[in-house]
């Protein structure tokens, strides 16, 4: 199983690793800084270099056995199994995802409803809610989310057991995404005084790093369902 460096420290931008498997679409490594697509957050991209070669990592996805498969451009060379490689993250893209993902957690604490889905993006992100009663305006959402962001609260991971999570279903906010269980413990993300929920994604260390956001659009997706779209201002 890969050592998930991105869960230990979301700010690691480059790292050395050893190739453990080479497949048609890409390679597996013994340690990785690349977040694999999941929980509404896109997989990371970047670069892989080794003696005599270089390849672009175009995406990262979950693989069997708890591994990360680093997808390489189809026409790029492949390192050999056992090769030592140096990996570099497309940091600008990752950092946008981190800021957006944390902003979405803040928004989920502002809008009172059941989260039915969401998607993190570098340019825009969305959260879908089932809402009873009046739908807040995009201006109100913008103002309330930015108030909390400006508090510059710490954002930290916590861990609980599978059993504790089962006993506290309110910690799973998104109905369509279940956190990975079965390993004995589950990762929570705490935004001090604002939000606490199960999440395995990458996030900024303080809300102040998000900067200002704007709720740009609210879409009607059904009788009770509304989609709130945000962008970094």
Residue pairs with C-beta under 8 A, 6 or more apart in sequence:
1 65
1 66
1 67
2 20
2 28
2 29
2 30
2 31
2 32
2 66
2 67
2 68
3 30
3 31
3 32
4 32
4 68
5 12
5 15
5 31
5 32
5 33
6 12
6 32
6 33
6 34
6 35
6 44
6 202
7 157
7 187
7 200
10 94
10 98
10 202
10 203
10 204
11 205
12 33
12 89
13 33
13 88
13 89
13 91
14 33
14 86
14 87
14 88
14 89
15 31
15 32
15 33
15 86
15 87
16 84
16 85
16 86
16 87
17 29
17 30
17 31
17 32
17 84
17 85
17 86
17 87
18 29
18 30
18 31
18 82
18 83
18 84
18 85
19 27
19 28
19 29
19 50
19 79
19 80
19 81
19 82
19 83
19 85
20 28
20 29
20 30
20 67
20 81
21 27
21 28
21 67
21 81
22 28
22 78
22 79
22 80
22 81
23 69
25 69
25 71
25 72
26 57
26 69
26 70
26 71
26 72
27 48
27 69
27 70
27 72
27 78
27 79
28 63
28 67
28 68
28 69
28 70
29 68
29 70
29 85
29 87
32 60
32 68
32 70
32 87
33 44
33 46
33 87
33 89
34 43
34 44
34 45
34 46
34 57
34 60
34 68
34 70
34 87
34 89
35 41
35 43
35 44
35 60
35 94
35 97
35 201
35 202
36 43
36 44
36 60
36 61
36 62
36 63
36 68
36 69
37 43
37 59
37 60
37 61
37 62
38 62
38 200
38 201
39 174
39 177
39 179
39 199
39 200
39 201
40 117
40 118
40 119
40 120
40 174
40 177
40 201
41 97
41 101
41 120
41 201
41 202
42 59
42 97
42 120
42 121
43 59
43 60
43 61
43 71
44 57
44 59
44 60
44 89
44 90
44 93
44 94
45 56
45 57
45 58
45 59
45 60
45 90
45 93
46 56
46 57
46 87
46 88
46 89
46 90
47 54
47 55
47 56
47 57
47 87
47 88
47 90
48 54
48 55
48 56
48 57
48 70
48 72
48 79
48 85
48 86
48 87
48 88
49 85
49 86
49 87
49 88
50 79
50 83
50 84
50 85
50 86
51 83
51 84
53 77
53 79
54 76
54 77
55 72
55 73
55 76
55 77
55 78
55 79
56 72
56 73
56 76
57 70
57 71
57 72
57 87
58 71
58 72
58 73
59 71
60 68
60 69
60 70
60 71
61 68
61 69
61 71
62 68
62 69
63 69
70 87
72 78
79 85
93 122
94 202
96 122
96 232
97 120
97 121
97 122
97 201
97 202
98 202
98 203
98 204
98 209
99 204
99 209
99 210
99 211
99 232
100 120
100 121
100 122
100 125
100 230
100 232
101 120
101 125
101 199
101 201
101 202
101 203
102 155
102 191
102 203
102 204
102 207
102 209
102 210
103 125
103 145
103 149
103 210
103 213
103 230
103 232
104 118
104 120
104 125
104 127
104 230
105 189
105 191
105 194
105 195
105 197
105 199
105 203
106 145
106 148
106 149
106 191
106 194
106 195
106 207
106 210
107 127
107 141
107 145
107 213
107 215
107 228
107 230
108 115
108 127
108 173
108 195
108 197
109 148
109 191
109 194
109 195
110 141
110 144
110 145
110 148
111 127
111 129
111 131
111 136
111 141
111 228
112 131
113 129
113 130
113 131
113 132
113 226
114 129
114 130
114 175
115 127
115 128
115 129
115 173
115 174
115 175
116 128
116 129
116 130
116 174
116 175
116 176
116 225
117 127
117 128
117 174
117 175
117 176
117 177
118 125
118 126
118 127
118 128
118 174
118 177
119 125
119 126
120 201
123 231
124 216
124 229
124 230
124 231
125 229
125 230
125 231
126 227
126 228
126 229
126 230
127 227
127 228
127 230
128 221
128 225
128 226
128 227
128 228
129 225
129 226
129 228
130 224
130 225
131 224
131 225
131 226
132 224
135 218
135 226
137 218
138 214
138 215
138 216
138 217
138 218
138 228
139 215
141 215
141 218
141 228
141 230
142 213
142 214
142 215
145 213
145 215
145 230
146 212
146 213
148 194
148 207
149 207
149 208
149 210
149 211
149 212
149 213
150 207
150 208
151 193
151 194
151 207
152 206
152 207
152 208
153 191
153 192
153 193
153 194
153 206
153 207
154 191
154 192
154 205
154 206
155 189
155 190
155 191
155 192
155 203
155 204
155 205
155 206
155 207
156 189
156 190
156 192
157 187
157 188
157 189
157 190
158 187
158 188
158 189
158 190
158 196
159 185
159 186
159 187
159 188
160 168
160 171
160 185
160 186
160 188
161 184
161 185
161 186
162 181
162 182
162 183
162 184
162 185
162 186
164 186
165 171
165 172
165 179
165 181
165 186
165 198
171 188
171 196
171 197
171 198
172 178
172 179
172 197
172 198
173 197
173 198
179 186
179 187
179 198
179 199
179 200
180 186
180 200
186 198
187 198
187 199
187 200
188 196
188 197
188 198
188 199
189 195
189 196
189 197
189 198
189 199
189 201
189 203
190 196
191 207
194 207
204 210
210 232
211 232
211 233
212 232
212 233
213 230
213 231
213 232
213 233
214 230
214 231
214 232
214 233
215 228
215 229
215 230
216 229
216 230
216 231
217 227
217 228
217 229
218 226
218 227
218 228
218 229
219 226
219 227
219 229
220 226
220 227
221 227
